């Protein structure tokens, strides 16, 4: 899967990888590890994003690859 994603990024196709904070099957920790395995440049470290005055999750930006998590917002 890593080589497949590297080929996509090499073709300059922007990628968004989204994870729910409470997802127990495909959790955000796997996404973070996958991003590290890609060996791509980190542009913006993990930061919260805001939706309707609440933390909606976190966003981490790499070169061509964005890792986004989302919380259940009430």
CHARMM-style PDB file with segment names, atoms N, HN, CA, C and O in Angstrom:
ATOM      1  N   UNK     1       0.821  -1.197   0.000  1.00  0.00      PROA
ATOM      2  CA  UNK     1       0.000   0.000   0.000  1.00  0.00      PROA
ATOM      3  C   UNK     1       0.869   1.267   0.000  1.00  0.00      PROA
ATOM      4  O   UNK     1       0.505   2.278  -0.600  1.00  0.00      PROA
ATOM      5  N   UNK     2       2.008   1.197   0.673  1.00  0.00      PROA
ATOM      6  HN  UNK     2       2.304   0.376   1.160  1.00  0.00      PROA
ATOM      7  CA  UNK     2       2.896   2.362   0.734  1.00  0.00      PROA
ATOM      8  C   UNK     2       3.398   2.725  -0.663  1.00  0.00      PROA
ATOM      9  O   UNK     2       3.394   3.898  -1.036  1.00  0.00      PROA
ATOM     10  N   UNK     3       3.827   1.737  -1.432  1.00  0.00      PROA
ATOM     11  HN  UNK     3       3.830   0.784  -1.130  1.00  0.00      PROA
ATOM     12  CA  UNK     3       4.325   2.026  -2.785  1.00  0.00      PROA
ATOM     13  C   UNK     3       3.214   2.572  -3.676  1.00  0.00      PROA
ATOM     14  O   UNK     3       3.453   3.476  -4.477  1.00  0.00      PROA
ATOM     15  N   UNK     4       2.016   2.040  -3.545  1.00  0.00      PROA
ATOM     16  HN  UNK     4       1.822   1.306  -2.894  1.00  0.00      PROA
ATOM     17  CA  UNK     4       0.863   2.525  -4.298  1.00  0.00      PROA
ATOM     18  C   UNK     4       0.630   4.008  -4.000  1.00  0.00      PROA
ATOM     19  O   UNK     4       0.444   4.805  -4.920  1.00  0.00      PROA
ATOM     20  N   UNK     5       0.639   4.377  -2.719  1.00  0.00      PROA
ATOM     21  HN  UNK     5       0.789   3.730  -1.972  1.00  0.00      PROA
ATOM     22  CA  UNK     5       0.412   5.769  -2.329  1.00  0.00      PROA
ATOM     23  C   UNK     5       1.568   6.658  -2.783  1.00  0.00      PROA
ATOM     24  O   UNK     5       1.344   7.791  -3.208  1.00  0.00      PROA
ATOM     25  N   UNK     6       2.782   6.166  -2.700  1.00  0.00      PROA
ATOM     26  HN  UNK     6       2.965   5.245  -2.354  1.00  0.00      PROA
ATOM     27  CA  UNK     6       3.928   6.954  -3.169  1.00  0.00      PROA
ATOM     28  C   UNK     6       3.798   7.275  -4.654  1.00  0.00      PROA
ATOM     29  O   UNK     6       4.144   8.375  -5.084  1.00  0.00      PROA
ATOM     30  N   UNK     7       3.301   6.321  -5.437  1.00  0.00      PROA
ATOM     31  HN  UNK     7       3.019   5.427  -5.088  1.00  0.00      PROA
ATOM     32  CA  UNK     7       3.095   6.566  -6.870  1.00  0.00      PROA
ATOM     33  C   UNK     7       2.023   7.624  -7.099  1.00  0.00      PROA
ATOM     34  O   UNK     7       2.160   8.458  -7.994  1.00  0.00      PROA
ATOM     35  N   UNK     8       0.971   7.600  -6.311  1.00  0.00      PROA
ATOM     36  HN  UNK     8       0.860   6.922  -5.583  1.00  0.00      PROA
ATOM     37  CA  UNK     8      -0.080   8.619  -6.413  1.00  0.00      PROA
ATOM     38  C   UNK     8       0.488   9.992  -6.080  1.00  0.00      PROA
ATOM     39  O   UNK     8       0.239  10.961  -6.796  1.00  0.00      PROA
ATOM     40  N   UNK     9       1.246  10.076  -5.002  1.00  0.00      PROA
ATOM     41  HN  UNK     9       1.448   9.289  -4.419  1.00  0.00      PROA
ATOM     42  CA  UNK     9       1.834  11.355  -4.599  1.00  0.00      PROA
ATOM     43  C   UNK     9       2.863  11.838  -5.622  1.00  0.00      PROA
ATOM     44  O   UNK     9       2.971  13.035  -5.886  1.00  0.00      PROA
ATOM     45  N   UNK    10       3.610  10.908  -6.190  1.00  0.00      PROA
ATOM     46  HN  UNK    10       3.523   9.935  -5.976  1.00  0.00      PROA
ATOM     47  CA  UNK    10       4.598  11.267  -7.216  1.00  0.00      PROA
ATOM     48  C   UNK    10       3.919  11.879  -8.438  1.00  0.00      PROA
ATOM     49  O   UNK    10       4.493  12.731  -9.115  1.00  0.00      PROA
ATOM     50  N   UNK    11       2.684  11.435  -8.716  1.00  0.00      PROA
ATOM     51  HN  UNK    11       2.217  10.743  -8.165  1.00  0.00      PROA
ATOM     52  CA  UNK    11       1.905  11.975  -9.838  1.00  0.00      PROA
ATOM     53  C   UNK    11       1.235  13.303  -9.485  1.00  0.00      PROA
ATOM     54  O   UNK    11       0.465  13.845 -10.277  1.00  0.00      PROA
ATOM     55  N   UNK    12       1.533  13.820  -8.297  1.00  0.00      PROA
ATOM     56  HN  UNK    12       2.159  13.379  -7.653  1.00  0.00      PROA
ATOM     57  CA  UNK    12       1.023  15.125  -7.833  1.00  0.00      PROA
ATOM     58  C   UNK    12      -0.498  15.131  -7.620  1.00  0.00      PROA
ATOM     59  O   UNK    12      -1.148  16.165  -7.776  1.00  0.00      PROA
ATOM     60  N   UNK    13      -1.052  13.978  -7.267  1.00  0.00      PROA
ATOM     61  HN  UNK    13      -0.524  13.138  -7.141  1.00  0.00      PROA
ATOM     62  CA  UNK    13      -2.477  13.893  -6.935  1.00  0.00      PROA
ATOM     63  C   UNK    13      -2.612  14.158  -5.436  1.00  0.00      PROA
ATOM     64  O   UNK    13      -2.066  13.400  -4.635  1.00  0.00      PROA
ATOM     65  N   UNK    14      -3.329  15.219  -5.033  1.00  0.00      PROA
ATOM     66  HN  UNK    14      -3.773  15.835  -5.684  1.00  0.00      PROA
ATOM     67  CA  UNK    14      -3.471  15.498  -3.603  1.00  0.00      PROA
ATOM     68  C   UNK    14      -4.329  14.422  -2.930  1.00  0.00      PROA
ATOM     69  O   UNK    14      -5.326  13.967  -3.491  1.00  0.00      PROA
ATOM     70  N   UNK    15      -3.928  14.026  -1.730  1.00  0.00      PROA
ATOM     71  HN  UNK    15      -3.119  14.396  -1.274  1.00  0.00      PROA
ATOM     72  CA  UNK    15      -4.602  12.945  -1.010  1.00  0.00      PROA
ATOM     73  C   UNK    15      -5.080  13.454   0.347  1.00  0.00      PROA
ATOM     74  O   UNK    15      -4.344  14.135   1.061  1.00  0.00      PROA
ATOM     75  N   UNK    16      -6.320  13.115   0.692  1.00  0.00      PROA
ATOM     76  HN  UNK    16      -6.918  12.561   0.112  1.00  0.00      PROA
ATOM     77  CA  UNK    16      -6.882  13.382   2.017  1.00  0.00      PROA
ATOM     78  C   UNK    16      -7.218  12.041   2.643  1.00  0.00      PROA
ATOM     79  O   UNK    16      -7.975  11.254   2.075  1.00  0.00      PROA
ATOM     80  N   UNK    17      -6.659  11.784   3.808  1.00  0.00      PROA
ATOM     81  HN  UNK    17      -6.044  12.423   4.270  1.00  0.00      PROA
ATOM     82  CA  UNK    17      -6.946  10.560   4.546  1.00  0.00      PROA
ATOM     83  C   UNK    17      -7.706  10.963   5.807  1.00  0.00      PROA
ATOM     84  O   UNK    17      -7.195  11.725   6.627  1.00  0.00      PROA
ATOM     85  N   UNK    18      -8.933  10.447   5.960  1.00  0.00      PROA
ATOM     86  HN  UNK    18      -9.348   9.828   5.293  1.00  0.00      PROA
ATOM     87  CA  UNK    18      -9.834  10.873   7.031  1.00  0.00      PROA
ATOM     88  C   UNK    18     -10.101   9.713   7.985  1.00  0.00      PROA
ATOM     89  O   UNK    18     -10.349   8.585   7.560  1.00  0.00      PROA
ATOM     90  N   UNK    19     -10.046  10.012   9.282  1.00  0.00      PROA
ATOM     91  HN  UNK    19      -9.845  10.928   9.627  1.00  0.00      PROA
ATOM     92  CA  UNK    19     -10.308   9.006  10.316  1.00  0.00      PROA
ATOM     93  C   UNK    19     -11.222   9.595  11.377  1.00  0.00      PROA
ATOM     94  O   UNK    19     -11.083  10.760  11.751  1.00  0.00      PROA
ATOM     95  N   UNK    20     -12.149   8.792  11.855  1.00  0.00      PROA
ATOM     96  HN  UNK    20     -12.262   7.846  11.550  1.00  0.00      PROA
ATOM     97  CA  UNK    20     -12.955   9.184  13.000  1.00  0.00      PROA
ATOM     98  C   UNK    20     -12.156   8.936  14.273  1.00  0.00      PROA
ATOM     99  O   UNK    20     -11.479   7.914  14.388  1.00  0.00      PROA
ATOM    100  N   UNK    21     -12.226   9.857  15.227  1.00  0.00      PROA
ATOM    101  HN  UNK    21     -12.776  10.687  15.133  1.00  0.00      PROA
ATOM    102  CA  UNK    21     -11.450   9.722  16.462  1.00  0.00      PROA
ATOM    103  C   UNK    21     -11.806   8.473  17.261  1.00  0.00      PROA
ATOM    104  O   UNK    21     -10.962   7.938  17.980  1.00  0.00      PROA
ATOM    105  N   UNK    22     -13.034   8.009  17.143  1.00  0.00      PROA
ATOM    106  HN  UNK    22     -13.719   8.443  16.558  1.00  0.00      PROA
ATOM    107  CA  UNK    22     -13.458   6.849  17.932  1.00  0.00      PROA
ATOM    108  C   UNK    22     -13.573   5.574  17.101  1.00  0.00      PROA
ATOM    109  O   UNK    22     -14.119   4.579  17.578  1.00  0.00      PROA
ATOM    110  N   UNK    23     -13.077   5.586  15.881  1.00  0.00      PROA
ATOM    111  HN  UNK    23     -12.634   6.394  15.494  1.00  0.00      PROA
ATOM    112  CA  UNK    23     -13.128   4.411  15.013  1.00  0.00      PROA
ATOM    113  C   UNK    23     -12.163   3.355  15.547  1.00  0.00      PROA
ATOM    114  O   UNK    23     -10.962   3.606  15.649  1.00  0.00      PROA
ATOM    115  N   UNK    24     -12.679   2.182  15.886  1.00  0.00      PROA
ATOM    116  HN  UNK    24     -13.654   1.977  15.803  1.00  0.00      PROA
ATOM    117  CA  UNK    24     -11.808   1.145  16.443  1.00  0.00      PROA
ATOM    118  C   UNK    24     -11.256   0.200  15.373  1.00  0.00      PROA
ATOM    119  O   UNK    24     -10.352  -0.586  15.657  1.00  0.00      PROA
ATOM    120  N   UNK    25     -11.782   0.263  14.160  1.00  0.00      PROA
ATOM    121  HN  UNK    25     -12.517   0.902  13.929  1.00  0.00      PROA
ATOM    122  CA  UNK    25     -11.314  -0.621  13.092  1.00  0.00      PROA
ATOM    123  C   UNK    25     -10.141   0.013  12.343  1.00  0.00      PROA
ATOM    124  O   UNK    25      -9.075  -0.593  12.234  1.00  0.00      PROA
ATOM    125  N   UNK    26     -10.332   1.212  11.833  1.00  0.00      PROA
ATOM    126  HN  UNK    26     -11.198   1.704  11.922  1.00  0.00      PROA
ATOM    127  CA  UNK    26      -9.276   1.958  11.124  1.00  0.00      PROA
ATOM    128  C   UNK    26      -9.029   3.245  11.889  1.00  0.00      PROA
ATOM    129  O   UNK    26      -9.511   4.306  11.492  1.00  0.00      PROA
ATOM    130  N   UNK    27      -8.290   3.161  12.971  1.00  0.00      PROA
ATOM    131  HN  UNK    27      -7.899   2.299  13.293  1.00  0.00      PROA
ATOM    132  CA  UNK    27      -8.134   4.344  13.819  1.00  0.00      PROA
ATOM    133  C   UNK    27      -7.040   5.281  13.316  1.00  0.00      PROA
ATOM    134  O   UNK    27      -6.221   4.923  12.470  1.00  0.00      PROA
ATOM    135  N   UNK    28      -7.058   6.475  13.859  1.00  0.00      PROA
ATOM    136  HN  UNK    28      -7.724   6.766  14.546  1.00  0.00      PROA
ATOM    137  CA  UNK    28      -6.142   7.526  13.412  1.00  0.00      PROA
ATOM    138  C   UNK    28      -4.686   7.178  13.685  1.00  0.00      PROA
ATOM    139  O   UNK    28      -3.800   7.690  13.000  1.00  0.00      PROA
ATOM    140  N   UNK    29      -4.414   6.325  14.660  1.00  0.00      PROA
ATOM    141  HN  UNK    29      -5.133   5.909  15.216  1.00  0.00      PROA
ATOM    142  CA  UNK    29      -3.031   5.943  14.939  1.00  0.00      PROA
ATOM    143  C   UNK    29      -2.431   5.183  13.754  1.00  0.00      PROA
ATOM    144  O   UNK    29      -1.257   5.355  13.426  1.00  0.00      PROA
ATOM    145  N   UNK    30      -3.242   4.348  13.120  1.00  0.00      PROA
ATOM    146  HN  UNK    30      -4.196   4.208  13.386  1.00  0.00      PROA
ATOM    147  CA  UNK    30      -2.776   3.657  11.910  1.00  0.00      PROA
ATOM    148  C   UNK    30      -2.504   4.650  10.790  1.00  0.00      PROA
ATOM    149  O   UNK    30      -1.544   4.497  10.035  1.00  0.00      PROA
ATOM    150  N   UNK    31      -3.354   5.669  10.684  1.00  0.00      PROA
ATOM    151  HN  UNK    31      -4.135   5.793  11.297  1.00  0.00      PROA
ATOM    152  CA  UNK    31      -3.151   6.707   9.679  1.00  0.00      PROA
ATOM    153  C   UNK    31      -1.872   7.486   9.908  1.00  0.00      PROA
ATOM    154  O   UNK    31      -1.145   7.797   8.964  1.00  0.00      PROA
ATOM    155  N   UNK    32      -1.601   7.799  11.166  1.00  0.00      PROA
ATOM    156  HN  UNK    32      -2.192   7.546  11.933  1.00  0.00      PROA
ATOM    157  CA  UNK    32      -0.366   8.520  11.493  1.00  0.00      PROA
ATOM    158  C   UNK    32       0.856   7.666  11.166  1.00  0.00      PROA
ATOM    159  O   UNK    32       1.847   8.163  10.632  1.00  0.00      PROA
ATOM    160  N   UNK    33       0.775   6.392  11.489  1.00  0.00      PROA
ATOM    161  HN  UNK    33      -0.030   5.988  11.924  1.00  0.00      PROA
ATOM    162  CA  UNK    33       1.899   5.494  11.200  1.00  0.00      PROA
ATOM    163  C   UNK    33       2.102   5.348   9.690  1.00  0.00      PROA
ATOM    164  O   UNK    33       3.234   5.315   9.208  1.00  0.00      PROA
ATOM    165  N   UNK    34       0.997   5.262   8.954  1.00  0.00      PROA
ATOM    166  HN  UNK    34       0.077   5.290   9.345  1.00  0.00      PROA
ATOM    167  CA  UNK    34       1.077   5.157   7.499  1.00  0.00      PROA
ATOM    168  C   UNK    34       1.746   6.397   6.908  1.00  0.00      PROA
ATOM    169  O   UNK    34       2.604   6.287   6.031  1.00  0.00      PROA
ATOM    170  N   UNK    35       1.352   7.574   7.390  1.00  0.00      PROA
ATOM    171  HN  UNK    35       0.655   7.664   8.102  1.00  0.00      PROA
ATOM    172  CA  UNK    35       1.956   8.818   6.898  1.00  0.00      PROA
ATOM    173  C   UNK    35       3.455   8.834   7.176  1.00  0.00      PROA
ATOM    174  O   UNK    35       4.234   9.292   6.340  1.00  0.00      PROA
ATOM    175  N   UNK    36       3.861   8.343   8.330  1.00  0.00      PROA
ATOM    176  HN  UNK    36       3.228   7.971   9.009  1.00  0.00      PROA
ATOM    177  CA  UNK    36       5.280   8.275   8.669  1.00  0.00      PROA
ATOM    178  C   UNK    36       6.016   7.316   7.732  1.00  0.00      PROA
ATOM    179  O   UNK    36       7.133   7.596   7.299  1.00  0.00      PROA
ATOM    180  N   UNK    37       5.382   6.187   7.425  1.00  0.00      PROA
ATOM    181  HN  UNK    37       4.474   5.959   7.777  1.00  0.00      PROA
ATOM    182  CA  UNK    37       5.998   5.196   6.531  1.00  0.00      PROA
ATOM    183  C   UNK    37       6.192   5.734   5.117  1.00  0.00      PROA
ATOM    184  O   UNK    37       7.074   5.273   4.393  1.00  0.00      PROA
ATOM    185  N   UNK    38       5.376   6.702   4.722  1.00  0.00      PROA
ATOM    186  HN  UNK    38       4.659   7.077   5.310  1.00  0.00      PROA
ATOM    187  CA  UNK    38       5.516   7.284   3.386  1.00  0.00      PROA
ATOM    188  C   UNK    38       6.804   8.086   3.253  1.00  0.00      PROA
ATOM    189  O   UNK    38       7.328   8.250   2.152  1.00  0.00      PROA
ATOM    190  N   UNK    39       7.312   8.586   4.378  1.00  0.00      PROA
ATOM    191  HN  UNK    39       6.885   8.453   5.272  1.00  0.00      PROA
ATOM    192  CA  UNK    39       8.558   9.340   4.355  1.00  0.00      PROA
ATOM    193  C   UNK    39       8.450  10.680   3.650  1.00  0.00      PROA
ATOM    194  O   UNK    39       9.430  11.170   3.089  1.00  0.00      PROA
ATOM    195  N   UNK    40       7.258  11.280   3.675  1.00  0.00      PROA
ATOM    196  HN  UNK    40       6.462  10.882   4.131  1.00  0.00      PROA
ATOM    197  CA  UNK    40       7.065  12.569   3.010  1.00  0.00      PROA
ATOM    198  C   UNK    40       7.268  13.708   4.004  1.00  0.00      PROA
ATOM    199  O   UNK    40       7.174  13.526   5.218  1.00  0.00      PROA
ATOM    200  N   UNK    41       7.548  14.876   3.459  1.00  0.00      PROA
ATOM    201  HN  UNK    41       7.625  15.024   2.473  1.00  0.00      PROA
ATOM    202  CA  UNK    41       7.875  16.045   4.274  1.00  0.00      PROA
ATOM    203  C   UNK    41       6.653  16.547   5.041  1.00  0.00      PROA
ATOM    204  O   UNK    41       5.586  16.750   4.462  1.00  0.00      PROA
ATOM    205  N   UNK    42       6.819  16.746   6.348  1.00  0.00      PROA
ATOM    206  HN  UNK    42       7.686  16.581   6.818  1.00  0.00      PROA
ATOM    207  CA  UNK    42       5.781  17.329   7.191  1.00  0.00      PROA
ATOM    208  C   UNK    42       5.760  18.836   6.965  1.00  0.00      PROA
ATOM    209  O   UNK    42       6.781  19.504   7.129  1.00  0.00      PROA
ATOM    210  N   UNK    43       4.603  19.371   6.589  1.00  0.00      PROA
ATOM    211  HN  UNK    43       3.774  18.828   6.456  1.00  0.00      PROA
ATOM    212  CA  UNK    43       4.466  20.811   6.360  1.00  0.00      PROA
ATOM    213  C   UNK    43       3.868  21.516   7.568  1.00  0.00      PROA
ATOM    214  O   UNK    43       4.353  22.573   7.974  1.00  0.00      PROA
ATOM    215  N   UNK    44       2.812  20.935   8.149  1.00  0.00      PROA
ATOM    216  HN  UNK    44       2.418  20.077   7.820  1.00  0.00      PROA
ATOM    217  CA  UNK    44       2.134  21.527   9.304  1.00  0.00      PROA
ATOM    218  C   UNK    44       1.861  20.427  10.320  1.00  0.00      PROA
ATOM    219  O   UNK    44       1.122  19.488  10.024  1.00  0.00      PROA
ATOM    220  N   UNK    45       2.447  20.525  11.525  1.00  0.00      PROA
ATOM    221  HN  UNK    45       3.047  21.288  11.766  1.00  0.00      PROA
ATOM    222  CA  UNK    45       2.179  19.515  12.551  1.00  0.00      PROA
ATOM    223  C   UNK    45       0.699  19.479  12.935  1.00  0.00      PROA
ATOM    224  O   UNK    45      -0.074  20.367  12.573  1.00  0.00      PROA
ATOM    225  N   UNK    46       0.327  18.447  13.666  1.00  0.00      PROA
ATOM    226  HN  UNK    46       0.955  17.726  13.960  1.00  0.00      PROA
ATOM    227  CA  UNK    46      -1.061  18.245  14.075  1.00  0.00      PROA
ATOM    228  C   UNK    46      -1.604  19.479  14.800  1.00  0.00      PROA
ATOM    229  O   UNK    46      -1.022  19.956  15.774  1.00  0.00      PROA
ATOM    230  N   UNK    47      -2.736  19.981  14.297  1.00  0.00      PROA
ATOM    231  HN  UNK    47      -3.209  19.593  13.505  1.00  0.00      PROA
ATOM    232  CA  UNK    47      -3.426  21.129  14.883  1.00  0.00      PROA
ATOM    233  C   UNK    47      -4.916  20.845  14.919  1.00  0.00      PROA
ATOM    234  O   UNK    47      -5.424  20.111  14.071  1.00  0.00      PROA
ATOM    235  N   UNK    48      -5.626  21.414  15.886  1.00  0.00      PROA
ATOM    236  HN  UNK    48      -5.214  22.010  16.575  1.00  0.00      PROA
ATOM    237  CA  UNK    48      -7.082  21.246  15.890  1.00  0.00      PROA
ATOM    238  C   UNK    48      -7.723  22.079  14.789  1.00  0.00      PROA
ATOM    239  O   UNK    48      -7.214  23.140  14.427  1.00  0.00      PROA
ATOM    240  N   UNK    49      -8.844  21.594  14.259  1.00  0.00      PROA
ATOM    241  HN  UNK    49      -9.258  20.733  14.554  1.00  0.00      PROA
ATOM    242  CA  UNK    49      -9.671  22.411  13.371  1.00  0.00      PROA
ATOM    243  C   UNK    49     -10.995  22.639  14.079  1.00  0.00      PROA
ATOM    244  O   UNK    49     -11.457  21.788  14.839  1.00  0.00      PROA
ATOM    245  N   UNK    50     -11.599  23.781  13.830  1.00  0.00      PROA
ATOM    246  HN  UNK    50     -11.224  24.473  13.213  1.00  0.00      PROA
ATOM    247  CA  UNK    50     -12.777  24.229  14.577  1.00  0.00      PROA
ATOM    248  C   UNK    50     -14.006  24.212  13.679  1.00  0.00      PROA
ATOM    249  O   UNK    50     -13.954  24.625  12.521  1.00  0.00      PROA
ATOM    250  N   UNK    51     -15.113  23.726  14.238  1.00  0.00      PROA
ATOM    251  HN  UNK    51     -15.155  23.391  15.179  1.00  0.00      PROA
ATOM    252  CA  UNK    51     -16.405  23.744  13.562  1.00  0.00      PROA
ATOM    253  C   UNK    51     -17.450  24.187  14.574  1.00  0.00      PROA
ATOM    254  O   UNK    51     -17.621  23.551  15.614  1.00  0.00      PROA
ATOM    255  N   UNK    52     -18.146  25.269  14.276  1.00  0.00      PROA
ATOM    256  HN  UNK    52     -18.008  25.786  13.431  1.00  0.00      PROA
ATOM    257  CA  UNK    52     -19.181  25.831  15.149  1.00  0.00      PROA
ATOM    258  C   UNK    52     -18.692  25.975  16.592  1.00  0.00      PROA
ATOM    259  O   UNK    52     -19.352  25.544  17.537  1.00  0.00      PROA
ATOM    260  N   UNK    53     -17.518  26.592  16.732  1.00  0.00      PROA
ATOM    261  HN  UNK    53     -16.982  26.943  15.964  1.00  0.00      PROA
ATOM    262  CA  UNK    53     -16.908  26.895  18.028  1.00  0.00      PROA
ATOM    263  C   UNK    53     -16.555  25.660  18.850  1.00  0.00      PROA
ATOM    264  O   UNK    53     -16.425  25.751  20.071  1.00  0.00      PROA
ATOM    265  N   UNK    54     -16.399  24.520  18.208  1.00  0.00      PROA
ATOM    266  HN  UNK    54     -16.504  24.447  17.216  1.00  0.00      PROA
ATOM    267  CA  UNK    54     -15.970  23.296  18.875  1.00  0.00      PROA
ATOM    268  C   UNK    54     -14.791  22.710  18.107  1.00  0.00      PROA
ATOM    269  O   UNK    54     -14.653  22.918  16.902  1.00  0.00      PROA
ATOM    270  N   UNK    55     -13.949  21.979  18.819  1.00  0.00      PROA
ATOM    271  HN  UNK    55     -14.061  21.810  19.798  1.00  0.00      PROA
ATOM    272  CA  UNK    55     -12.870  21.273  18.135  1.00  0.00      PROA
ATOM    273  C   UNK    55     -13.496  20.141  17.339  1.00  0.00      PROA
ATOM    274  O   UNK    55     -14.136  19.249  17.896  1.00  0.00      PROA
ATOM    275  N   UNK    56     -13.303  20.191  16.033  1.00  0.00      PROA
ATOM    276  HN  UNK    56     -12.784  20.915  15.580  1.00  0.00      PROA
ATOM    277  CA  UNK    56     -13.880  19.185  15.150  1.00  0.00      PROA
ATOM    278  C   UNK    56     -12.979  17.976  14.963  1.00  0.00      PROA
ATOM    279  O   UNK    56     -13.431  16.918  14.525  1.00  0.00      PROA
ATOM    280  N   UNK    57     -11.712  18.132  15.292  1.00  0.00      PROA
ATOM    281  HN  UNK    57     -11.345  18.991  15.648  1.00  0.00      PROA
ATOM    282  CA  UNK    57     -10.729  17.067  15.120  1.00  0.00      PROA
ATOM    283  C   UNK    57      -9.358  17.684  14.950  1.00  0.00      PROA
ATOM    284  O   UNK    57      -9.104  18.794  15.418  1.00  0.00      PROA
ATOM    285  N   UNK    58      -8.479  16.965  14.283  1.00  0.00      PROA
ATOM    286  HN  UNK    58      -8.685  16.064  13.903  1.00  0.00      PROA
ATOM    287  CA  UNK    58      -7.134  17.484  14.037  1.00  0.00      PROA
ATOM    288  C   UNK    58      -6.800  17.354  12.557  1.00  0.00      PROA
ATOM    289  O   UNK    58      -7.375  16.542  11.832  1.00  0.00      PROA
ATOM    290  N   UNK    59      -5.866  18.170  12.140  1.00  0.00      PROA
ATOM    291  HN  UNK    59      -5.398  18.830  12.729  1.00  0.00      PROA
ATOM    292  CA  UNK    59      -5.375  18.106  10.763  1.00  0.00      PROA
ATOM    293  C   UNK    59      -3.849  18.185  10.797  1.00  0.00      PROA
ATOM    294  O   UNK    59      -3.269  19.014  11.497  1.00  0.00      PROA
ATOM    295  N   UNK    60      -3.219  17.306  10.028  1.00  0.00      PROA
ATOM    296  HN  UNK    60      -3.691  16.632   9.460  1.00  0.00      PROA
ATOM    297  CA  UNK    60      -1.770  17.286   9.864  1.00  0.00      PROA
ATOM    298  C   UNK    60      -1.505  17.320   8.369  1.00  0.00      PROA
ATOM    299  O   UNK    60      -2.059  16.516   7.619  1.00  0.00      PROA
ATOM    300  N   UNK    61      -0.663  18.246   7.933  1.00  0.00      PROA
ATOM    301  HN  UNK    61      -0.213  18.899   8.543  1.00  0.00      PROA
ATOM    302  CA  UNK    61      -0.404  18.387   6.501  1.00  0.00      PROA
ATOM    303  C   UNK    61       1.025  17.979   6.156  1.00  0.00      PROA
ATOM    304  O   UNK    61       1.998  18.438   6.755  1.00  0.00      PROA
ATOM    305  N   UNK    62       1.102  17.110   5.179  1.00  0.00      PROA
ATOM    306  HN  UNK    62       0.312  16.737   4.693  1.00  0.00      PROA
ATOM    307  CA  UNK    62       2.367  16.675   4.603  1.00  0.00      PROA
ATOM    308  C   UNK    62       2.403  17.158   3.156  1.00  0.00      PROA
ATOM    309  O   UNK    62       1.420  17.701   2.651  1.00  0.00      PROA
ATOM    310  N   UNK    63       3.515  16.963   2.510  1.00  0.00      PROA
ATOM    311  HN  UNK    63       4.313  16.522   2.920  1.00  0.00      PROA
ATOM    312  CA  UNK    63       3.634  17.354   1.106  1.00  0.00      PROA
ATOM    313  C   UNK    63       2.736  16.457   0.244  1.00  0.00      PROA
ATOM    314  O   UNK    63       3.066  15.297  -0.003  1.00  0.00      PROA
ATOM    315  N   UNK    64       1.596  17.003  -0.213  1.00  0.00      PROA
ATOM    316  HN  UNK    64       1.328  17.945  -0.012  1.00  0.00      PROA
ATOM    317  CA  UNK    64       0.660  16.269  -1.054  1.00  0.00      PROA
ATOM    318  C   UNK    64      -0.311  15.370  -0.318  1.00  0.00      PROA
ATOM    319  O   UNK    64      -1.147  14.722  -0.948  1.00  0.00      PROA
ATOM    320  N   UNK    65      -0.220  15.317   1.008  1.00  0.00      PROA
ATOM    321  HN  UNK    65       0.459  15.844   1.520  1.00  0.00      PROA
ATOM    322  CA  UNK    65      -1.003  14.367   1.798  1.00  0.00      PROA
ATOM    323  C   UNK    65      -1.513  15.066   3.057  1.00  0.00      PROA
ATOM    324  O   UNK    65      -0.732  15.649   3.809  1.00  0.00      PROA
ATOM    325  N   UNK    66      -2.812  15.005   3.281  1.00  0.00      PROA
ATOM    326  HN  UNK    66      -3.446  14.531   2.671  1.00  0.00      PROA
ATOM    327  CA  UNK    66      -3.409  15.599   4.480  1.00  0.00      PROA
ATOM    328  C   UNK    66      -4.057  14.502   5.303  1.00  0.00      PROA
ATOM    329  O   UNK    66      -4.820  13.688   4.782  1.00  0.00      PROA
ATOM    330  N   UNK    67      -3.749  14.486   6.586  1.00  0.00      PROA
ATOM    331  HN  UNK    67      -3.129  15.148   7.009  1.00  0.00      PROA
ATOM    332  CA  UNK    67      -4.322  13.531   7.524  1.00  0.00      PROA
ATOM    333  C   UNK    67      -5.305  14.293   8.405  1.00  0.00      PROA
ATOM    334  O   UNK    67      -4.924  15.227   9.111  1.00  0.00      PROA
ATOM    335  N   UNK    68      -6.575  13.888   8.359  1.00  0.00      PROA
ATOM    336  HN  UNK    68      -6.885  13.130   7.786  1.00  0.00      PROA
ATOM    337  CA  UNK    68      -7.639  14.594   9.074  1.00  0.00      PROA
ATOM    338  C   UNK    68      -8.359  13.627  10.001  1.00  0.00      PROA
ATOM    339  O   UNK    68      -8.674  12.502   9.613  1.00  0.00      PROA
ATOM    340  N   UNK    69      -8.619  14.068  11.229  1.00  0.00      PROA
ATOM    341  HN  UNK    69      -8.363  14.982  11.545  1.00  0.00      PROA
ATOM    342  CA  UNK    69      -9.461  13.288  12.134  1.00  0.00      PROA
ATOM    343  C   UNK    69     -10.708  14.098  12.439  1.00  0.00      PROA
ATOM    344  O   UNK    69     -10.700  15.328  12.384  1.00  0.00      PROA
ATOM    345  N   UNK    70     -11.772  13.391  12.761  1.00  0.00      PROA
ATOM    346  HN  UNK    70     -11.778  12.392  12.806  1.00  0.00      PROA
ATOM    347  CA  UNK    70     -13.028  14.056  13.076  1.00  0.00      PROA
ATOM    348  C   UNK    70     -13.640  13.494  14.343  1.00  0.00      PROA
ATOM    349  O   UNK    70     -13.600  12.290  14.597  1.00  0.00      PROA
ATOM    350  N   UNK    71     -14.205  14.390  15.130  1.00  0.00      PROA
ATOM    351  HN  UNK    71     -14.237  15.368  14.924  1.00  0.00      PROA
ATOM    352  CA  UNK    71     -14.908  14.016  16.352  1.00  0.00      PROA
ATOM    353  C   UNK    71     -16.402  14.035  16.088  1.00  0.00      PROA
ATOM    354  O   UNK    71     -16.868  14.640  15.122  1.00  0.00      PROA
ATOM    355  N   UNK    72     -17.140  13.374  16.947  1.00  0.00      PROA
ATOM    356  HN  UNK    72     -16.762  12.883  17.732  1.00  0.00      PROA
ATOM    357  CA  UNK    72     -18.592  13.459  16.915  1.00  0.00      PROA
ATOM    358  C   UNK    72     -18.971  14.789  17.547  1.00  0.00      PROA
ATOM    359  O   UNK    72     -18.754  14.990  18.742  1.00  0.00      PROA
ATOM    360  N   UNK    73     -19.528  15.691  16.766  1.00  0.00      PROA
ATOM    361  HN  UNK    73     -19.704  15.528  15.795  1.00  0.00      PROA
ATOM    362  CA  UNK    73     -19.877  17.029  17.253  1.00  0.00      PROA
ATOM    363  C   UNK    73     -21.361  17.065  17.564  1.00  0.00      PROA
ATOM    364  O   UNK    73     -22.199  16.681  16.748  1.00  0.00      PROA
ATOM    365  N   UNK    74     -21.665  17.535  18.761  1.00  0.00      PROA
ATOM    366  HN  UNK    74     -20.985  17.846  19.425  1.00  0.00      PROA
ATOM    367  CA  UNK    74     -23.074  17.617  19.177  1.00  0.00      PROA
ATOM    368  C   UNK    74     -23.536  19.048  19.220  1.00  0.00      PROA
ATOM    369  OT1 UNK    74     -24.692  19.314  19.547  1.00  0.00      PROA
TER     370      UNK     74
END
